[in-house]
Amino acid sequence: MTEKGLADVIAAQTAISDIDGARGRLWYAGYDIHDLAQYSTFEETVFLLHQGRLPNRQELEDLTERLVAERDLDRFLGELMPTFGEVTSPMSMLRTGISASSAYDPDGWDQSAEANERKAVRLVARFPTLIAAYHRLRTGEEPVEPNPKLPHAANFLWMLSAEEPDEEAARAFDVCLVLHADHTMNASTFTARVVASTLSDMHSAITAAIAALKGPLHGGANEAVMKMLEEIGEVDRVEEVIRDRLGRKEKIPGFGHRVYRKVEDPRATHLRRLSRELGDRAGDTRWYDLSERIEKVLMEERGLYPNVDFYAASVYRYLGIPTDLMTCVFAASRVVGWSAHVREQLADNRLIRPESEYVGPRDQRYLPIEERT
C-alpha cells in the first residue's frame, strides 16, 4: 500500500536541487544553500538553476540585461490590471494574469527548448511587475514603472512603494528570493511537471503551479504566520495563546515540514537572522521578538522547528510587503524553480501517470431505476 500523499515516493530524477531531510541540508545544482545565501545573488541563482552551473561575469551581465529588458507588461495584460485590482485576491490575480499573458507572449506556442528558455526568463522578469502593479492599483495608486538601473530584488521593492530601498533592505530581499527559488518535488513543482509531461505549454504549467501554491497547506503558510503574529500582538501573550492552540490540537503555522522532520529547515536559519537584523535597523523588534518567543515555546512543548515560512513572514513585514501579498512574493521567486523543472521535464519527457489503489465497492449489479429503492 502506497503512503498517502506519495510520501517518500520518487517521482522524477532532477539535477536542479537536492535535500537531505535528516541533516537539514539543501543544495541548488550541488551548491549548499548556506553558501548561496551568503555569497550569491538572485540573478546568479536564476542562471544556476536553469544552466546547472554558476555564470561567469559576461554570462551574468547578459542574463541581467535580459531580465531588465523583459520587465514591462504587454499592453493586453496592463489593461487587465485595473479590473484585477478591483475584484480579485492576490493569488487569483497572479494565476489568471500569468495565464492571460500567454496570449501575447512573443514566442507564442513555440515549444522549442530555446523558446521555453526565453519564456522562463520573461516570466521571472514579469512576476514582480505584475504583483506590484496590482497592489498599487488596488490601493488607488498609479503603478510604478520598472527601474532599469536597479537589480531584480531592489526593483520590486521600488515598484511596490515608489521608494528606492537602501542597500540593506535590497540585499535582505535578494536573499529571500535566493532561499525560495526551488525546493525539489514540492506540491507546486510536481504540479508544473505533471502539466509539462502532457506536452502542454510553459504558461499552462506555471499557471497550474500557482494554483497549487495558492493552497494554505503549501504557499499560504507565510500569510497565516503573519496573521498569527498580529493576533498575538504582544510577547507576554505568546505562551498563553500557543499553549491554548496546542491544547485545542490546532496546527501552528510555520512549524513542521514533510522533509525536515527532526531538524531545522536550513532556509529558516537565514530568515531568522534577517528578521533580527531588519528589526534592529527599524528600531522595532516586536515581530522578531514575537517569532523568537513562539519558536521557543514550540520547541519546549513539541520539539518542533520553524520552517521557511515562519521567519519569512516577519522579514516581509519589515520590508513593507503586505500580508496578503506574501504568497505572491513567494511565487515571484519560486517561478525560477518551476520553469527550470518544466524545461528539465521536457528535455527527457515521459507522461506522468501514477496508479491509484481502488477502495470502493466491487461486483455491483445494475438495477433499472424503477427497481431502486
Backbone torsions as a table, in degrees:
resi	resn	phi	psi	omega
1	MET	NA	128.4	-179.8
2	THR	-75.5	139.6	177.4
3	GLU	-62.7	138.8	178.0
4	LYS	-58.5	146.3	178.9
5	GLY	74.1	13.1	179.6
6	LEU	57.3	30.1	179.9
7	ALA	-57.7	131.1	176.7
8	ASP	66.8	9.6	175.7
9	VAL	-87.1	128.2	177.3
10	ILE	-82.1	115.4	-175.2
11	ALA	-97.8	-17.1	-178.5
12	ALA	-166.3	159.7	169.1
13	GLN	-96.4	139.6	-178.1
14	THR	-145.6	148.1	173.9
15	ALA	-110.5	13.2	-173.1
16	ILE	-86.9	-51.0	178.8
17	SER	-149.7	163.2	-177.1
18	ASP	-147.4	150.8	-178.3
19	ILE	-131.9	140.3	165.7
20	ASP	-115.5	95.2	-175.0
21	GLY	-66.0	-28.8	-178.4
22	ALA	-71.1	-32.8	-177.5
23	ARG	-105.1	-2.1	-179.7
24	GLY	69.0	48.1	-178.1
25	ARG	-118.6	146.1	177.0
26	LEU	-141.0	134.4	178.6
27	TRP	-129.3	141.9	166.8
28	TYR	-104.7	116.9	178.9
29	ALA	47.4	38.8	177.0
30	GLY	90.7	-6.1	-179.8
31	TYR	-97.4	128.2	-178.2
32	ASP	-63.2	135.6	-177.5
33	ILE	-61.7	-28.7	178.6
34	HIS	-65.6	-39.9	177.0
35	ASP	-67.7	-41.9	-178.9
36	LEU	-65.7	-40.5	179.4
37	ALA	-65.4	-31.3	-177.9
38	GLN	-83.8	-38.5	-169.0
39	TYR	-114.6	-26.5	-170.5
40	SER	-87.0	176.1	173.1
41	THR	-125.2	167.1	179.0
42	PHE	-61.8	-42.9	-179.6
43	GLU	-60.4	-41.3	175.6
44	GLU	-61.7	-38.7	-179.3
45	THR	-66.7	-38.1	175.3
46	VAL	-58.0	-47.9	179.7
47	PHE	-61.9	-45.7	-176.8
48	LEU	-60.0	-48.4	-176.3
49	LEU	-69.4	-28.0	-179.6
50	HIS	-91.6	-26.4	-177.2
51	GLN	-110.1	-12.0	178.5
52	GLY	78.3	11.4	178.9
53	ARG	-155.7	162.3	175.9
54	LEU	-77.5	147.4	-178.7
55	PRO	-81.2	155.2	166.3
56	ASN	-81.5	177.3	-173.7
57	ARG	-59.9	-44.3	-178.4
58	GLN	-65.2	-41.4	179.1
59	GLU	-63.6	-39.3	178.7
60	LEU	-66.8	-41.4	177.9
61	GLU	-63.4	-40.8	179.7
62	ASP	-64.0	-44.4	179.6
63	LEU	-65.8	-41.5	179.4
64	THR	-60.4	-42.0	177.9
65	GLU	-63.0	-39.9	178.7
66	ARG	-65.6	-42.8	178.8
67	LEU	-62.7	-41.8	178.1
68	VAL	-63.6	-42.3	-176.8
69	ALA	-67.7	-22.7	-175.6
70	GLU	-100.8	11.3	-174.9
71	ARG	-72.4	-31.3	-174.2
72	ASP	-70.0	140.6	175.5
73	LEU	-77.7	147.0	174.4
74	ASP	-69.9	162.5	-173.1
75	ARG	-60.5	-40.5	-178.6
76	PHE	-59.1	-47.9	-179.4
77	LEU	-69.8	-39.1	177.9
78	GLY	-58.3	-37.0	-179.7
79	GLU	-72.9	-21.4	177.4
80	LEU	-79.5	-23.0	-169.9
81	MET	-59.8	-41.9	178.7
82	PRO	-58.8	-39.0	177.6
83	THR	-65.1	-44.2	176.8
84	PHE	-56.6	-43.6	-177.9
85	GLY	-63.7	-25.7	-177.7
86	GLU	-86.8	-33.6	-165.8
87	VAL	-125.6	-8.9	-173.1
88	THR	-117.0	155.9	171.0
89	SER	-77.4	161.5	-176.4
90	PRO	-55.7	-49.5	-177.8
91	MET	-71.3	-30.3	174.4
92	SER	-66.7	-40.2	175.7
93	MET	-58.6	-47.1	-175.7
94	LEU	-65.3	-44.0	178.7
95	ARG	-59.3	-49.7	-177.0
96	THR	-72.4	-35.5	-179.8
97	GLY	-65.2	-42.8	179.4
98	ILE	-68.4	-38.2	175.8
99	SER	-61.7	-44.9	-179.6
100	ALA	-65.9	-31.3	-176.8
101	SER	-66.0	-17.5	179.1
102	SER	-66.2	-25.0	-174.6
103	ALA	-62.3	-33.7	-177.1
104	TYR	-119.5	22.5	175.8
105	ASP	-64.0	133.0	-177.4
106	PRO	-58.3	-26.2	179.1
107	ASP	-91.3	0.7	174.3
108	GLY	51.6	-129.6	-177.4
109	TRP	-102.3	20.7	176.1
110	ASP	-65.1	121.1	-177.4
111	GLN	-104.0	15.3	179.4
112	SER	-68.4	159.2	179.1
113	ALA	-60.3	-38.2	-178.8
114	GLU	-67.1	-41.9	179.4
115	ALA	-65.9	-39.8	179.6
116	ASN	-67.7	-31.7	174.8
117	GLU	-65.8	-41.6	178.3
118	ARG	-66.4	-39.5	177.3
119	LYS	-62.4	-40.0	179.8
120	ALA	-61.3	-47.5	178.8
121	VAL	-61.2	-41.7	-179.2
122	ARG	-62.4	-43.7	-180.0
123	LEU	-64.8	-45.2	178.4
124	VAL	-58.5	-41.3	-177.4
125	ALA	-68.6	-34.3	-170.1
126	ARG	-94.6	-18.3	177.9
127	PHE	-52.4	-50.7	-178.9
128	PRO	-61.4	-38.4	179.8
129	THR	-63.5	-42.7	179.9
130	LEU	-62.3	-46.8	-177.1
131	ILE	-66.4	-46.1	-177.7
132	ALA	-66.8	-42.3	179.4
133	ALA	-62.2	-43.7	178.0
134	TYR	-58.2	-47.4	-176.9
135	HIS	-63.8	-43.0	-177.8
136	ARG	-68.3	-37.7	179.0
137	LEU	-67.7	-37.9	-179.0
138	ARG	-72.4	-19.0	177.7
139	THR	-101.1	13.3	175.0
140	GLY	79.1	19.1	179.7
141	GLU	-114.0	156.5	178.3
142	GLU	-77.3	141.1	175.4
143	PRO	-58.6	149.0	178.8
144	VAL	-99.8	129.8	179.9
145	GLU	-66.4	144.3	175.7
146	PRO	-57.4	146.0	178.4
147	ASN	-101.9	109.1	-175.8
148	PRO	-65.5	-12.9	-179.8
149	LYS	-87.6	-9.9	-176.7
150	LEU	-100.8	142.4	173.6
151	PRO	-63.6	172.0	-172.9
152	HIS	-55.0	-52.4	-176.3
153	ALA	-64.7	-49.7	-178.7
154	ALA	-61.9	-37.2	-179.2
155	ASN	-64.0	-37.7	178.1
156	PHE	-63.3	-47.1	179.4
157	LEU	-61.8	-35.0	176.2
158	TRP	-64.5	-47.8	-178.6
159	MET	-66.7	-29.5	-178.4
160	LEU	-74.3	-38.9	-171.1
161	SER	-115.9	-11.5	-173.7
162	ALA	66.2	17.9	175.0
163	GLU	-126.0	129.5	180.0
164	GLU	-71.7	125.9	-177.1
165	PRO	-70.5	154.2	174.3
166	ASP	-76.3	171.1	-173.5
167	GLU	-60.4	-39.1	-177.7
168	GLU	-67.8	-43.0	179.4
169	ALA	-66.2	-42.7	179.5
170	ALA	-62.6	-41.8	179.5
171	ARG	-67.0	-40.0	178.9
172	ALA	-60.4	-43.7	-179.8
173	PHE	-69.9	-35.7	176.3
174	ASP	-59.2	-42.9	177.9
175	VAL	-62.8	-41.6	176.9
176	CYS	-57.0	-43.7	-180.0
177	LEU	-64.2	-39.4	176.9
178	VAL	-61.9	-45.9	-175.6
179	LEU	-66.2	-30.4	-175.5
180	HIS	-95.3	0.7	-168.2
181	ALA	-65.9	-33.6	178.4
182	ASP	-159.7	156.3	178.7
183	HIS	-159.0	57.4	178.5
184	THR	49.4	-137.9	-167.6
185	MET	-93.0	61.0	173.6
186	ASN	-74.0	175.4	-172.0
187	ALA	-60.4	-44.0	-177.4
188	SER	-71.9	-37.3	178.0
189	THR	-66.7	-42.1	176.1
190	PHE	-59.9	-42.0	177.7
191	THR	-59.3	-45.8	179.6
192	ALA	-60.4	-41.3	-178.5
193	ARG	-70.5	-36.3	176.7
194	VAL	-61.3	-46.8	179.6
195	VAL	-62.8	-45.0	179.8
196	ALA	-61.9	-33.5	-177.2
197	SER	-66.4	-17.8	175.2
198	THR	-82.7	-0.8	-173.5
199	LEU	69.0	26.9	169.3
200	SER	-71.6	176.4	-173.2
201	ASP	-89.4	167.1	-177.7
202	MET	-57.3	-46.1	-177.4
203	HIS	-64.5	-36.6	177.7
204	SER	-65.1	-42.7	180.0
205	ALA	-64.2	-42.1	-179.5
206	ILE	-71.0	-37.1	175.9
207	THR	-60.1	-43.1	178.7
208	ALA	-64.9	-38.4	178.0
209	ALA	-62.8	-41.7	177.8
210	ILE	-61.3	-42.2	179.5
211	ALA	-60.5	-38.6	177.9
212	ALA	-69.8	-39.3	-179.6
213	LEU	-66.4	-26.8	-176.2
214	LYS	-60.9	-25.9	-176.4
215	GLY	-68.9	143.9	-176.7
216	PRO	-66.5	-18.5	176.2
217	LEU	-81.9	-2.6	179.3
218	HIS	-123.3	-98.9	-172.1
219	GLY	-77.7	-19.4	-174.8
220	GLY	-76.5	-0.2	-174.7
221	ALA	-65.9	-33.8	-178.6
222	ASN	-64.5	-37.2	176.0
223	GLU	-64.1	-41.8	-179.9
224	ALA	-63.5	-36.2	177.6
225	VAL	-62.6	-47.5	-177.2
226	MET	-64.5	-38.2	177.7
227	LYS	-64.4	-37.1	176.8
228	MET	-65.1	-43.7	178.6
229	LEU	-61.1	-41.8	178.7
230	GLU	-65.2	-38.4	-180.0
231	GLU	-66.2	-42.9	-179.7
232	ILE	-68.8	-48.3	170.3
233	GLY	78.4	-48.7	-175.1
234	GLU	-127.1	143.2	-177.7
235	VAL	-59.2	-35.8	-177.4
236	ASP	-64.9	-16.2	-178.4
237	ARG	-94.4	-6.1	-171.8
238	VAL	-59.1	-54.2	-174.3
239	GLU	-60.7	-43.1	-179.8
240	GLU	-61.0	-48.7	-176.0
241	VAL	-67.9	-46.4	-177.1
242	ILE	-66.2	-43.6	179.7
243	ARG	-66.5	-33.3	176.2
244	ASP	-65.5	-43.8	178.5
245	ARG	-63.5	-42.5	178.4
246	LEU	-63.8	-38.2	178.6
247	GLY	-63.5	-29.6	177.2
248	ARG	-91.9	10.2	177.4
249	LYS	59.2	35.2	175.5
250	GLU	-85.3	143.9	175.6
251	LYS	-76.1	135.2	177.3
252	ILE	-92.8	115.9	-176.8
253	PRO	-62.4	142.1	178.1
254	GLY	91.6	5.6	-179.6
255	PHE	-129.6	143.5	-177.5
256	GLY	85.3	151.1	-178.9
257	HIS	-157.6	142.0	-179.2
258	ARG	-64.8	-23.4	-178.3
259	VAL	-104.0	-51.1	-179.0
260	TYR	-88.3	80.4	-170.7
261	ARG	-83.2	-35.0	-174.9
262	LYS	-128.0	16.0	179.3
263	VAL	-139.7	167.9	178.8
264	GLU	-76.9	137.9	170.4
265	ASP	-59.2	121.9	-175.8
266	PRO	-62.0	-24.1	178.0
267	ARG	-71.6	-31.0	178.6
268	ALA	-64.3	-30.0	179.3
269	THR	-57.5	-44.4	-177.9
270	HIS	-77.3	-37.0	-179.5
271	LEU	-68.4	-34.7	175.1
272	ARG	-59.8	-47.5	179.2
273	ARG	-60.6	-44.2	-179.6
274	LEU	-64.1	-39.3	178.9
275	SER	-61.9	-44.2	179.3
276	ARG	-63.5	-47.1	-177.2
277	GLU	-65.3	-42.9	-179.7
278	LEU	-67.6	-37.0	176.5
279	GLY	-63.3	-42.7	178.3
280	ASP	-61.9	-43.6	-178.6
281	ARG	-65.9	-35.0	-178.7
282	ALA	-79.5	-12.0	-175.8
283	GLY	70.0	23.1	-179.5
284	ASP	-146.2	95.7	-176.0
285	THR	-94.9	14.2	-173.6
286	ARG	-58.5	-46.2	-176.2
287	TRP	-67.7	-38.0	175.6
288	TYR	-67.6	-44.2	-178.7
289	ASP	-61.5	-42.3	176.6
290	LEU	-60.0	-45.8	-177.9
291	SER	-63.6	-44.0	-179.2
292	GLU	-61.8	-42.1	-179.1
293	ARG	-67.9	-39.6	177.5
294	ILE	-61.8	-43.8	178.8
295	GLU	-58.7	-42.7	-179.0
296	LYS	-63.4	-43.8	-179.1
297	VAL	-65.0	-43.1	-179.6
298	LEU	-65.6	-33.6	177.0
299	MET	-68.9	-43.1	-179.4
300	GLU	-66.7	-40.6	-173.5
301	GLU	-85.0	-36.7	-172.9
302	ARG	-131.6	-5.0	-177.4
303	GLY	66.6	31.5	-176.9
304	LEU	-96.9	140.7	177.5
305	TYR	-101.1	150.4	175.7
306	PRO	-71.9	147.2	174.0
307	ASN	-101.4	-172.0	-173.4
308	VAL	-60.8	-29.5	-174.7
309	ASP	-75.3	-25.8	-169.1
310	PHE	-64.7	-59.4	-178.7
311	TYR	-80.7	-15.5	175.3
312	ALA	-60.4	-35.0	-177.9
313	ALA	-59.8	-50.1	-178.5
314	SER	-70.6	-33.1	176.3
315	VAL	-61.5	-47.9	179.7
316	TYR	-62.5	-38.1	179.1
317	ARG	-63.2	-43.6	178.3
318	TYR	-63.0	-28.1	-180.0
319	LEU	-86.0	1.5	176.5
320	GLY	84.5	18.1	-179.2
321	ILE	-89.7	121.2	-179.6
322	PRO	-59.8	150.2	-175.6
323	THR	-56.5	-44.8	-174.8
324	ASP	-77.7	-1.5	173.3
325	LEU	-96.9	-5.3	-170.8
326	MET	-63.1	-38.2	178.7
327	THR	-70.1	-36.7	175.0
328	CYS	-60.5	-41.2	179.8
329	VAL	-65.9	-39.0	172.6
330	PHE	-54.8	-46.1	-179.0
331	ALA	-64.2	-33.4	-179.9
332	ALA	-63.4	-23.9	172.8
333	SER	-90.5	-47.1	-174.1
334	ARG	-65.5	-19.0	177.0
335	VAL	-58.7	-25.1	176.1
336	VAL	-63.1	-51.3	179.3
337	GLY	-66.1	-44.2	178.6
338	TRP	-53.9	-51.2	-175.9
339	SER	-67.9	-33.6	176.1
340	ALA	-65.4	-40.6	178.8
341	HIS	-68.1	-37.0	176.2
342	VAL	-60.5	-46.5	179.9
343	ARG	-64.9	-39.6	178.8
344	GLU	-65.7	-41.0	178.5
345	GLN	-60.9	-45.8	-177.3
346	LEU	-69.3	-24.9	-178.7
347	ALA	-70.9	-23.2	179.1
348	ASP	-148.6	67.3	-164.9
349	ASN	-85.5	143.1	163.3
350	ARG	-144.9	134.9	-178.9
351	LEU	-54.3	126.9	178.2
352	ILE	-82.9	112.8	-175.7
353	ARG	-145.2	83.6	-179.5
354	PRO	-72.5	165.1	174.6
355	GLU	-89.2	168.4	173.7
356	SER	-130.6	157.9	177.7
357	GLU	-102.1	115.7	-178.0
358	TYR	-76.2	130.6	-179.0
359	VAL	-126.6	13.7	-179.7
360	GLY	-88.9	-177.1	-179.9
361	PRO	-68.4	158.1	179.5
362	ARG	-127.6	163.4	171.9
363	ASP	53.6	41.9	177.7
364	GLN	-78.8	146.9	-179.5
365	ARG	-102.7	125.7	-179.7
366	TYR	-74.2	132.0	176.8
367	LEU	-117.3	138.8	172.3
368	PRO	-57.6	152.4	-173.2
369	ILE	-61.2	-28.4	-179.8
370	GLU	-66.3	-24.7	-176.8
371	GLU	-94.7	-3.9	-178.1
372	ARG	-84.3	134.8	179.3
373	THR	-96.6	NA	NA
